[in-house]
Amino acid sequence: LRVTVVGTEAKIRQAIPELPDALRPKLEHTGDYEPENDRLFSVLTDRQQDILQVAVREGYYDVPREATHEDLAQEIGCSKSNVGELMRRIEAQILTEVTPY
């Protein structure tokens, strides 16, 4: 089991004795915490990443929505129905990653 612990050194040292005996922590790295902002993006294929970038850039997720499936279809060179399917797959993949079961 590998975990990332974020906190001050003093708080982490204070927490270690509270761990169950079965867990034996091994320090692998210390330093400033930089969250993995691209983790969700990386679960998508290259094509899905490109399409999602176009959708965001064109305002597909703006409120109110600035781009339609037809707008995205013209931008990425496919049919409107294909865009709908692609967007559903992209959204399903991302939602699967963030939704607890």
DAFEN-V905423 format. One record per backbone hydrogen bond with DSSP energy under -0.5 kcal/mol. NH is the residue of the N-H (numbers start at 1). CO is the residue of the C=O. E is the energy in kcal/mol with one decimal. If there is no record, write none. Layout:
nh=NH co=CO e=E
nh=NH co=CO e=E
This chain:
nh=5 co=3 e=-0.5
nh=12 co=8 e=-2.2
nh=13 co=9 e=-2.6
nh=14 co=10 e=-1.9
nh=15 co=11 e=-1.6
nh=16 co=12 e=-1.7
nh=17 co=13 e=-0.7
nh=18 co=15 e=-1.4
nh=19 co=16 e=-1.7
nh=23 co=20 e=-1.7
nh=24 co=22 e=-0.6
nh=25 co=23 e=-0.6
nh=37 co=35 e=-1.6
nh=39 co=36 e=-1.5
nh=42 co=38 e=-2.2
nh=43 co=39 e=-0.6
nh=43 co=40 e=-1.2
nh=44 co=41 e=-1.4
nh=49 co=45 e=-2.6
nh=50 co=46 e=-2.3
nh=51 co=47 e=-2.4
nh=52 co=48 e=-2.7
nh=53 co=49 e=-2.3
nh=54 co=50 e=-2.1
nh=55 co=51 e=-2.7
nh=56 co=52 e=-2.5
nh=57 co=53 e=-2.6
nh=58 co=54 e=-2.8
nh=59 co=55 e=-0.6
nh=59 co=56 e=-0.9
nh=60 co=55 e=-2.9
nh=62 co=59 e=-1.1
nh=66 co=59 e=-2.7
nh=67 co=59 e=-0.8
nh=72 co=68 e=-2.3
nh=73 co=69 e=-2.6
nh=74 co=70 e=-2.0
nh=75 co=71 e=-1.9
nh=76 co=72 e=-2.6
nh=77 co=73 e=-1.6
nh=78 co=73 e=-1.8
nh=83 co=79 e=-2.0
nh=84 co=80 e=-1.9
nh=85 co=81 e=-1.9
nh=86 co=82 e=-2.8
nh=87 co=83 e=-3.0
nh=88 co=84 e=-2.1
nh=89 co=85 e=-2.2
nh=90 co=86 e=-2.4
nh=91 co=87 e=-2.8
nh=92 co=88 e=-2.6
nh=93 co=89 e=-2.3
nh=94 co=90 e=-2.2
nh=95 co=91 e=-2.9
nh=96 co=92 e=-2.3
nh=97 co=93 e=-1.2
nh=98 co=94 e=-1.4
nh=99 co=95 e=-1.8
nh=100 co=98 e=-0.6
